[in-house]
Each structure stands twice: as structure tokens, then as C-alpha cells.
Amino acid sequence: MMAGIFLHFVDSDFGYDSDVDFDSNYDSNFDSNFDSNFDSNFDSNFDSNSIFTDSSQVGLGSSSTCKSSGNWQLATWRLDWFLLAAFADHHPRRPSPIPSAGPEMAMGLLAKSLRSIVRNDAMRHDPDAIYNGRTIALVCCACFGGMLFGWDTGAIGGVLAMGPTRDKFGYKNRSKTDMSNLDQNIVSTLQAGCFAACLAASWIADRFGRRSALVGAGLLTTVGVLLQAASGIHGVLAVMYVGRFISGLGVGCASTVTPLYVSECCPRAIRGGLTAFYQLFNVFGIMVAFWINYGCLLQLKAPAVYIVPLALQAVPAILLVVGMLLSPESPRWCAQTDDWDGTLSVLVKLRGLPAESEYVSQEMQEMAGQLEHERRLMGDANFRSLMREMWLVPANRKRALITVVLMVCQQLTGVNAINYYAPQILTNLGMTGPDSSLFATGVYGVVKTVACILFLLFIADSLGRRKSLLWTSPMLMVVLFIIGIYGRVQPPVEGNPVTAFGYVAIACIYLWAAFFQFGWGPACWILISEIPTARLRAVNVSMGAATQWLFNFIMARTVLTMQNTMGYKGYGMFFLFGSFDCFMGVFVYLFVPETKGLSLERMDELFGLPEPGKRPDAGPEGGQRLDAGPGDGRRVAGVCGEDAGKT
């Protein structure tokens, strides 16, 4: 009886689940041990007032007093702790569960919530402790690197559409073609800086580490943003160009290193969703910048109306610097530099498991095995050997080509054509006036953000990357064709209200944004950061990011020209991008495999990388554990074995 009372109070007041934490041996003896010890001492303990000093004060011993709800709650509280004290006294070998219930319960609830959302084999087998707040915090800090790009993307189009900006930078005396060219020059200067940064980002990330590279990216972006804001005071285009190029160096570096860093730090079961945080922060930055533009247009006067949106681009850059100074280095970069003590230390912190745990030991062995395998296959790394390894080894060449084509396809969806020039495009669809078009652009940002959240929660690690790309490709094509048909058969007429078909076309812009975030937006960044082999990961992601920025630059330089030349108000542009979407789905179907739930070290198996020695053997969690082999493998075996607890 007393055991039942104890379990009732603990379960109800402290959230403790006896079925989980009490083992079978303990349960079988609990009632007899507890009752015999407790019942023999209950009366003496109670009568001697070891817990209660006066029954009348706490509501026991007087029926009238017991009717007081406050006294009864106090009595219940004291009885709880009396029972816990009795339990602790008579069962010293088993510590009280209450002090550790909070964090354990939090991890258990997080893991339970993730398992109800994420459906893959790794999620079912891996321990609960690896799904913790430390990993989420690290991902959020790093993904401010994605917000750098998004904030600039959302800010610059709205700023250039404002009348005061056009007055300050001398648009008035220019032809329509010249104004379009000036817009494209200002926007594309950042992409030029991004492309240049990506060419060096892999070397920086491998030489100085992912963490240091992101700190440098934040500092460069901050300097560039300050120059952009300063250019608005006097309307000096040269300063604007320099500021945007320097910002581009920071944004480009962050776009390479952020997905790389996140994918190397995250547990395999939820790596897709957490890497998609990069895209989430990107679109969230776009949304915030859209609404800042709209608010500034309503509330501020020149020159603050355009200087404030430009200056606020420094916010995510500063947050990135501060966040990365507080975050650890990537464990896989530590392993790549033979810092196995650092690798173990970071894994213990991120996974929330002891150094000698089976999960941490296996992860260390996988990293060591893959690195040793690559060194035996290709020898020591330098730029020339890495390029030979990437393009002469068929498995690596296939991954490099997938990376390049995916990033080209992502830009050919027309994403940044709409992101950069959304106000102008919505105006062409009938949303007249800068305030109306900026408001509609803000709604566009909200749609993208919500859709990206839904992707990372319910799609990335459940439906997977491949299927996400496959089903969204035809959807993107359909909505773009509808917009193109509207522009061809019933174009908007200036001064007339928007027609019913016009509202359908505007709704299709929002549908397009949602479909893009369900697939081609985040899934491409996930894939290019996880499919490369370990030694080529930084180079591969850098090449993918450089490709993305090159075609981003092309889009920024040509979209307004296409609007002016491809049919009335550019309706042909939507047919062009829609046609690309159709072919993109075919490419994914033929060449892109599914990667959800696989560890980074298993990507070599998926793509059939040849191996010089022993094949992988089955790991304890349903995956594969790569044989560590000689050299580094022996070192790691010592770290992960009996010596692990001493590190």
C-alpha cells in the first residue's frame, strides 16, 4: 500500500516514470523492502515529529483543518518529501531519481517528439541522449550564416524599389533599360564577391577550421554592410559596389562553411532537418528584411528609409560571430587534423554521452576508418591530389557532378529571380504602388518561412531528400506555367484593378514559394554537404556553393532584362523557368540516391567508392561500422576503449 502511495505522489508531482527507471529486480522487491522498513518506523517517525512539528499546523489531526485547501496542499507536500526521505534512508544503494529527472525527462521528451515526426532506421536505434539542446543551439548559431544571405536578398530588392533610393542614386535621368542595368549591377556585385569567396572557402575551412572560417565570414559581412549604409548618405555608387563585394566575400564563405559545419556536427537521424536550418534561417532573414523595408517605407523619411534596412544587415553577422565564439569546432575537422582528443571531447559534449559509450566509440571508429581508408587509397592530401581524387575516382566524380548540377538546377527554378526582384515582379502582375508590392513581398517571405519549417519537421528526414525533389519539380512547373499563361492571355493593365486570373497568378507566386521550400530550397544544401567523402567534403561543398553563386550572379544580371524582352512584362520568363523544372525532376530520378538516416561515413558505400582493404562490418545500430584499419584506427581504438574515460 505504501509503495503505491509513494509511486502515486512521485508520478503526479515530479513527472517520474517508474516503469522506465525502475528495473525488474528492483520492482520485484520494492513492496516487501519498502513496506517492512517503512511500516515499522512510520508511527514512531510521525509521532516523534521528525517531519511534522504540529499536526494542527499542517492540517493533520483536525477534520476542520483538513478542509482548508491550502493546509491540505502543505500536508501533501510534506508527506511527499517524508516518503522520499524514508525511501532514501532504506535504499541507499539506489539514488533518488528526483535530482536527475528534469534533464533526463527533457531529453526523453525531445527524443519521443522527434520519433513521432522523423521516420527512419537511425531514429529508432540511436540513444535518446544525442537529441539535446546543445546540438540545436550549435546549429542555430551556425545558421546565422544562412541569414546573412537571406537578409541581403530580402533587403536589396525593396531598397532599390523605393523612390528616395532612386532619387539619391541618380535614377531619374536614366532610361528604363539603364535603370534595369543599374539595379542588376548593384545586386550582382554581392554575387561576384560570393563566387570569389567560395573559390577559397574550402582551403580556409580545412586550414583554419570551420568555426574560425565562420567568425571571419561574420566580420567581413559587417564591414561590407557598414560601407553599404555609408554609401546611402551621399549616394556614392562606388562605395555601394565596394561594400556589397566585401559583404559578398563574407556571405559566400558562410554559404560554403555553414552547411558543412552543421552536417559534420549533427546526429545522422536528424542531420537532414538540422542542415535544413540553413535554408530556414535564409528564408527567415528574407522575411524579416521584407517587413523591415515595408515598415521603414511607412514610418521613415529619406535618407533613413533606405539606410536603416541596409545597416540592419549587420545584425545576423554580429550574431554569427558571437555564436561561433561560443561553439565548439567540428568533430570531423578535428579528426581530419588528427586531433583525436579534441574529437572525443566535442563528441562527448554534443552527444551528451560518456566517452566510453558504445555510440561515441562507434562514431569515432567510423571517422577513423574512413580517413584511414582514404589515405590508403589516395595518399596525403594537397590541392592537386584532391582534384585528381575528385575527378578520376568514379564514385567521387559522380558526387561532384551531382553537386554541380543540383546547384545549377536550384538557380534555374528562378528562385533568386523572384527573391531579388519580388516587388517589381508583383507590380508587373498587377500589385501597383510600392507599399502594396512591398506588403505582398512580406507575405511571400512568411509563406517561404512557414513552408521551410514544415519541410525540416516532417519531410527532410522522413520522406527524404530524393522524393522531396521529385514531387516538387512538376509542382513548380505547373504554377510557373499558370503565371506565364496569365501574362500571355490576360496581362494586367495599369490603372485597372487586378482581375480574378490576376489573383490566381499572384497566389501561384505564393504556391511556388511553398513548393520550392518543400524540396529544391533546402534539399540541395543538405545533399551537397553530406554526399562527399570526408577529405573532399569541404572542396565539394565549396564547389557547389561557387556554382550556386555563379548562376545566382547570372540570374541577378539577366532577370530584369528578361522581363523587358521576353514578352509583355516578361511572361516568357516563367515558361522558361517552368521548363527547366520539368527536366530537373528527370535528372533527380536518374542520378540522385536517397541519403536519409545514413551516417556521413556510409556515403562511400552508397556511391561505391573502391576500397583497398577490408570491407565494413555491421555495427550494433543497424548501420555499418567502418573498420579503422592500421594507423589512426589503432590510435582511436585506444581513445575509445579503456583510456576514453581518462581523456
N, C-alpha and C positions, 0 to 999 in steps of 0.2 A: 504493500500500500504506500509506504513512504517513498519507495523508489518511483512509483507512478506520480506522486505529488512533485517530487524533485524534477523529473523529466518534464512534467507539465509546465512548471514555473520556468525552467531553463529554455524550453522551446518557445514559450509565449513571450517572455520578457527579453530574451537575449538572442533569439533567432538561431539557436544552436540545434543542429540536426543530429540526433543521437544515432540514427540509422547509418549515417555516413562515417562518423568519427569513432564510435564505439565498436571495437572488433568483436568477433563472435565469442572468443574466450572470456572477454570482459562481460559481455551481455549475459552469458550463462551463469556467471557467479555474482552478478550485480545485486540481485534481490536478497540473496541469502547473506552476503557480506554486509551490505548496507543496512538491512533490517536488523541483523543481530547486533551490530555495533551501535546503530543509531537508536533503536528502541530501548536498549539497556541504559542509555545515557540521556535520553530525551528529557525525562521527567526531572532528573537531577540538574541538568543544564538549564532547563526552563525555570525551575523553582529557585535556583541559586542566582537568577537574574544575570547569567553570563551574557545574554543577548538583550533581554528586555529588562529595564530597571523598574518599571511600574506598569502593571497591566492596565491600569486605568488611564495611563497617559497615551498608550498606543492603541487602545480600543479593544483589548482582550480582557475578559473578566467582567465586563458590564455590557448587558444586551443593549442598553440605551446608547452607550458609547459606540458600540459596533455599528449602529445605524448611521453614524456620521461617515460620509463617503471619504472625506479627507483622512480621518483617522484609520479607516479600514485600508486605504491605499498605503499608508505608512506602515501599518502592521504587515501587509502583504510584502512590502519591500524588505522589511527587516526579516521576515520569515524566509524569503528567498536567500538572503545572504547568510542566515543562520544555517540553512540546509547546505549551502555551498561550503561553508566553513566545516560543517560536520563531515561532508564528503571528502574534503581535502585532508582533514585530520586522519581519517580512517583508511584512505587510499593514497598514501604518499608516493607510491611508485608511478601513479598516473597523474600528471599535472592537470590543473584545472583548465578546461577548454576555453574559458571566457576571455583571457587576455589576448589569445591569437584568433578569436573568432572573427573579428572585424575584417582584417586584411584577407584572411583565407576565404571568408564569405564573399568579399568583393571580387576576388579573382574567380571564385566559383560561379558567381552570378554573371560575370563578364563572359566566361567560357560557355556557360549554359546559353546565354543570349546569342553568342556567336554561332553555337552549334544549331540553334533554331533557325539561323539565317543562312550560314555558309554550309554547303553540302559538298564535301569531298573526302577522300580517304584519309588524308593527313589530319583533317579536323577531328575525325573520330578516334584517332590513335594517339595524338600528341598530348602531353600533360597540360593541365589547366594553367599551371603557373606561368607558362610562357605568354599568355594573353593578359598583359598587365598595363598599368598606366604609364610605366616608364617608356615602353615602346611607342605608345600613342603620342606621348609628349615629344619624343625624339622626332617622330615623323612630322608632327605639326611644326616644330622648329625648322626642320629642313625644308619643308614645303612652302615656307615664305619665299623660297627661291622661285617657285612657280607663280606666286602672287606678283613678283616683280614684273614678269611678262604680262600677266593679266591686267594689272593696274595701268601699265603704259598703254596696252591695247585699248582699254576702255576710255582712257583719258584723252588720248591724242585726237581721235576722230571727233569727239564732241567739242574739244577746244578749237579745232580748225573750223568747225561749223558755226562758231559764234561770230556775230557781227563785229564786236570790238577787236577780236583777234585779227580778223581780215583787214580791219582799218589800220591796226598797228603795224602789220607786216606788209602793207602796200598792195593789197589785192585789188583795190578799186580801179586802178588804171590798167588792169590786165584783161586780156580776152578770156573767154571761158576755157579754151584749151590751155592757156598759160596758167590759169588758176588751178586747173586739174593737175598740171605738171608740178606746180609748186607744192600742192598738197602731197603728191606722191613722193617728191624729193624729201620733204620733211619726215614723212612717215618711214620711208625706206632707209633713211640714214641709220636708224636704230638696227634694222635687219642687217645692214652691212657690218656694223660692229659685232653683232651676234655671230655672224658667219666667221668673222676673223677670230673671235674668241674660241669658237668650237674647234678650230684647227689646232689650237694649243692646249685646250682644256684637258684632253686625255693625259698629256705629258705632265701638266700641273697636278692633276688628281693623283697620278701614280708617283710623282716625285715628292710632293709635299703632303699628300693625304687628302681625303675627301673633305674633311672638316675644315682644314686651312683654306682649301680652294673656295668653299662657300663663304667663309669670312671675307676673303678677298673680293669675291663677287659682290657682296653687300656693300663693301666700301667703295668700289668702283661705281656702282649704281648711284650711290648717294652723291658722289662728286658730280656725275653727269646730270642728275636731277637738279642740283643747285645751279648749274650752268644754264639749264633749260629755263628755270624760273627767272634767272637774271636776264636772259635774253628778252623776256617779255616786258621788261621795264622800258627799254629803249627801242624794241622791235628790231634787234640786230640778228639777221638771219644766220650770219657766220657763227655766232655764239650758240644759236639753237642747234646748228648742224654738229658742232663740236660736242656739245652736251649730249645730244642724242647718240652720237657714235660712242662716247665713253660709257654712257648708260648701256648701250648695246653690248659692250665688252663684258660688263657685269651680268647682264641678263643672259647672254649666250653661255657664259661659263656656268651659271646656275642651272640653265636648262639641260646641260650635259651632266653635271655632277649630282643634282638633286635626285633624279630617278635612280641613278647608280647607287648612291649612298643609302637611300631608303630600301631598295631591293636587297642590298647586302646586309642590312640590319634586321629585317623583318622575319618572323616565322613563316615557314613555307605555306602553311594552310591559308593564311590571310595576306600573303605577300601581294597578291593582285589588288585587293581592296585598298591596302595601305599605300601601294605605289600609285594608285589612282587618286590619292590625296593630292598629288602634284597637280593633276588636272582640276580637282575640286578647288584648290587654292587659286589656280589660274582663273577659273570662271567666277569664283567669288570676288577676286580682285577686279575682274571686268565689271561685275555687277556694282560693286561699291563705287568704282570710278564713274560709271554711267550716272548713278544717282547723285554723286558729288557734282558732276557737271550740271545736272538739272537743278540742283539746289543753288549752286553758285549763280546760274543764269537768272534765277528768280530773285535772289537776295543781294547780290553784289554788283558793284559798278566797275567799270574799267579803271585801272588795269587788273584789280584784284580778281575779277570774274574769270580770268584765264590764268593768272599767276598762281592762285591758290590750288586749282586742280593739278597744275604742273608740279608745284612744290610738294604736295601730299604724296607724290610717288615715292618719296623717301621713306615713308612710314614702313612698308614691308622690308625695305633694305635694312633699316636700323633693327627691326625685329629679327631679321635673319642673322645679323652679326651677333646680337646679344644671345639669341637662341643657340647658335652653334658654339659660342664660347662656353656654354653650359652643357653641351652634349659631348658624348664620347666619340672616339674615332670608329670608323667601320671595322668590325672584327675581321672581315675578309681582307681588308687592306693591311691590317696588322699581320695576318698570316702570310700575305704576299711578300711582306718585307721581313719575314722570318722572326717577327716579334710574337712568339707563341705565348709568352707570359701575358702580354697585352691582349692578345686574342682571347685567352681564357678569362681574364679579368672583365673584359667587355661583355662576353657571353654570359657570365655569371650575373652581371648587373641587369642585362637586358632580358634574360630568360627567367630570372627570379628563381633559379635552381642552384643547388650547391655544385661546386666544381667537380665532385666525384659522381654526379648524377649520370645515369645512362644516356639521357638525351644530350647533355652538353658534351659528353665523351664522344658520342656518335657524330655530332656536328663537327667537332674538332678533327676526328678521323676522316670525315668526308672532305673537309678542306685540305688537309694534309695529303690525302690520297690523290685528289685532283691536281694539286700543284706539282706533286712528285711525278705524276703521270705525264703532265705537260712538259716538265723539264726533261724527262727521259725521252719524250717524243721529239722535242724541238730544240733542246739545249737552252742556254742562257738567253735572256731577252735583251734585245736592243731594237731600235726602230725598224731596221732593215729586216731582222729576223721575224719581228711581229708581222710586218707586211707580207713576208713570204708565208708565214704560218696562216695568215688570214685568207690569202688568195690562192695558195697552192694546195692546201688541205681541203678536199671536197666538202667535208662537214662544216668547216669554218667558212668556206666560200658561200655555201648555201645560206648560212645565217647572216653573213654580211649583205648578201643580195636581198634577203627578206627585209633586213633593216632599212636599206636604202629605198626599196620600192614602197614599203609601208609608209615611210615619211613623205615620199613624193605623193602617194595617194591621199594621205591626210590633207595635204595642202590643195590637191585638186578637187576635194569636196567643195571648195570655195569658202572654207571656214573663216580665214582671215580677210577674205574679200568682204564678208559681211561684218566681221568684228570691227575692222578698221573704219569702214565707211557705212556702218548701220544707219546713222542719221540721214545720210544722203540717199541710201537705197530706200529707206522707208518714206522719204519725201517723194521719191520717184514713183512709189506705189500709192501715193495719194495723201500721206500724212503731212500736210502743209504746215509751215511755221516751225522755227527752231525749237520752241518749247514743246510742241506736240511730238516732233520727231525724237527729241531727247527723252521725253517721257516714255514713248513707245520703246526706245532703246533700253531704258531702265528695266522695263518689263521683260524684254528679251534677255537681259542679264539674270533676272530672277529665275526665268524658265531654265536657263542653262545650269544654274547652280542647283536647283531642286533635282533636275534630271541627273546630274553628276552624283549627287548624294544617293539617289536611288540605285545608280549603277554600282557604286562601291559597296553598298549594303547588300543588294540582292542579286547582282549579276556577275561581278568580276570573278569571284571565287566559287560560284555555284553554277551558273550557266557556262561560264568560261570565256576566254578571250576569242577563240575561233568562232564560236556560234554568235557571239555578240557582233563581230564584224560581218558575218554572213547575213544575218537577218536585217541589219540596219542599212546595208548597201542598197537594196531595192527601195526601202522606205525613203531614203534620201533622194533617190532618183525621182520617185513619184511626186514628192512635194515640190521639188525644183521644177519639174515639168509643168505642174499646175501654175506656178508663178510665171513661168515663161509663156504659157498659153494665155494667161490674163494680160500680160504685156503685149501680146500679139493681137488678140481679138478684141479686147476691150480696155485699151490703155487709159490711165487716168487723165482727166482734162483739168488743167489749172483753173481754179476758181469754182469748180463744180464739187459737190460733196462726193465722198467715197461711195462707190456702188457696192451692191451685195457681193459681186465677184471680187471687188477690191478687198473687202473684208476677209473673204476666203483666202486671197493671196497673202494678206498680212498674217492671218492665222497660220498659213503654211510656213512663214518665216519662223514662227514660234515652234511649230511641229518639227521643222528641220533642226532647230537648235536642240530640242529634246532628243531626237533620233541620233544626232551627232554625239551627244554625251552618253548615250546608251551603248556606243560602240567605238567609232573611229576617233573620238576625242581622247579618252583615257587609255583604251586598249592598246594603241600603238606604242605609247610610252612604256606601258607595262611590258610588252613583248620585247622591245629592243633592249631593255635593261636586264632581262632575265635569260634570254636565249644564248648569249655569248659564253664561250668558255672563259675560265677565270682570268687568264693572262690577257685576253683580248677584250675583256668586258669594258674597260674604260675607253679603249680605242674604238670599239664597236658603237658604244653609246655616243661618243664624240662625233663619229662619222654620221650617225643617224641624225643627231641634232644639227650638224652642219648642213646636211641635206635639207632638213626641215627649214632652216633659216635661209638657205639659198632660194628655195621655192617660195618661201614667205616673202623674200625680197622681190621676187618676180611678180608675185600677186600684188604686193603693195605698189609696184611701179606700173602695173597694167590695168588694174580694176577700173579706175575712172576712165581710162582710155576705152576700155571695152564698153562701158556704159554709154560713152559718146558715139561709138562707131558700130556696135553690134545690134542694130535695130533701134526702134523708138525707145529711148530711155534704157537701152541695154538689155532688152528682154532675151536676146540671143545668148547672153552670158549664162543665164540659168539653164538653157538647153545644153550648153557646153559642159557645165559642171555636172548636170544630171547624167549626161552620157558617160563621163568619167566614173561616176558612182557605180554604174552597171558593170563596167569592166573590172573595177576593184573587187567586187564580190567574186568574180570568176578567179582572179588571182589568189584570193584567200582560200577558196575551195580547193585549188590545185596544189598550193605550196605551203600553207601555214598550218602547222600542227597545233594541237591543244597542249597547254603547259600548266593548267591549274593544278594545284596540290603537289607539284613536283619541287624538290629541293633544287637549288641552283646547280649543285654538283651533278644532278641526274640529267641535265640538259645535254651533256656529251653523249649519253646513251640514247636519248631521244633522236639526236641527229646523226648517230652512227659514227662518232669520232673513232678512228682506228687506235688500237692500243698496243703497246709493245709488250705488255706482260699480262699479269693475272687479271681475270675479269672480276667485276663486282660480285659480292655475295649478298644474300638477303639480310637486311637489317631487321631489328626487332619490331619496327613500327610499320611493317608492310611496305617500306620503301626499299632502297638499295643503299648499302654502305660501301663506299669505295675503299679498296684495300690501300692502306697507307704506303705499303712498299718500303723500300730502304730509305736511308737519308732522313728527310724531315719526318717521315712516318714514324721512325723509331723515336725521334725526339718527342713527337706528340703523344705517342703511346705512354711515355713516361709522365708527361704532364697530365694526361687524362686518367692515369691509373692511381697508384697509391700516393704518388707525390702531389697529386692535384690539390688535395686539401691543404698542403703546406704553402701553396703559391700565394 
